[in-house]
Amino acid sequence: MYYELYIDVLFLENFMMDSLILLIVNRILKCNRTYGRLFAGGAAGSFLTCLVIVAPLSETLKLFLFYIVVNTLMIVAGLRIRNGTQFVKAFLLLYLAAFAAGGLLQVVRPYARSTAFLYTTAVVSYFLFSWIWKKIPALFQRKAGICRTVVFVKGNRCELKALCDTGNVLTDPLTGDPVSILDPGAAEYIFCLSGTPERFRYIPYRCVSGESVMKIFRADKMCVDAGEETWIHSPLLGVGENALSGTGEYQMLLNPDIFYDGNTGDSRGK
């Protein structure tokens, strides 16, 4: 059987794939290599692949060169990895990324009318992967930061889920105490439990739309269970204007400073 091979097309397609794979491995391992070095590694891998294909070598030797030597040199050239453990990780990730990228291109290829479309798909896929990879840690950190919290107001207790939000630096200008923010629905439920109108104060705060004011009040105490129980005496709670979580996974934004404030203690109010 006769095959016609266009070496320039082969080089460009391999260069695209090798560069994409190196970009992915670089992002996962946080090697912080420049685009220039990664593309140079992709070019080296593509050149060596083309060289092995046209060389009059046995099939066994070609397989060894393809899967071991070329990939090793591409990792060294593109990622500059010298450490043995890091190299093994990079080598395994290289194959996983190649498997994923190859599968994606096989899905897209029947619908592609030009090589440029394949290249564009590869570039878009990389940026999509980078966005997802960036969001995954934040998602797990957010899940890990949600803890069970019990608020006590006028002898009543309200159990809810709270997110320890490092972005919440709201404090009371009068006392300097940290302010945790309640979802308006949770606040309404707490006030219904107490059966009497709550006495509020108002403090200024900055939000995305500009400056506004928030009503705050003091609860009797609050218990935060983040692996171990922390009791906060007379915590300041503010009432947010809008729902804090669109999915309802938490109903309060804890101010991290409450854990370092003088009001914390081990008393369980028995």
HELIX and SHEET records of a PDB file:
HELIX    1   1 ILE A    7  LEU A   29  1                                  23    
HELIX    2   2 TYR A   35  VAL A   54  1                                  20    
HELIX    3   3 GLU A   59  PHE A   64  1                                   6    
HELIX    4   4 LEU A   65  VAL A   70  3                                   6    
HELIX    5   5 ASN A   71  LEU A   79  1                                   9    
HELIX    6   6 GLY A   84  VAL A  108  1                                  25    
HELIX    7   7 ARG A  109  TYR A  111  5                                   3    
HELIX    8   8 THR A  115  ALA A  144  1                                  30    
HELIX    9   9 PRO A  184  SER A  194  1                                  11    
HELIX   10  10 PRO A  256  PHE A  259  5                                   4    
SHEET    1   A10 ARG A 201  CYS A 207  0                                        
SHEET    2   A10 GLY A 210  ARG A 218 -1                                        
SHEET    3   A10 LEU A 236  VAL A 239 -1                                        
SHEET    4   A10 VAL A 179  LEU A 182  1                                        
SHEET    5   A10 MET A 252  LEU A 254 -1                                        
SHEET    6   A10 ASN A 156  CYS A 164  1                                        
SHEET    7   A10 ILE A 146  VAL A 153 -1                                        
SHEET    8   A10 LYS A 221  ASP A 225 -1                                        
SHEET    9   A10 GLU A 229  HIS A 233 -1                                        
SHEET   10   A10 THR A 264  GLY A 265 -1                                        
END                                                                             
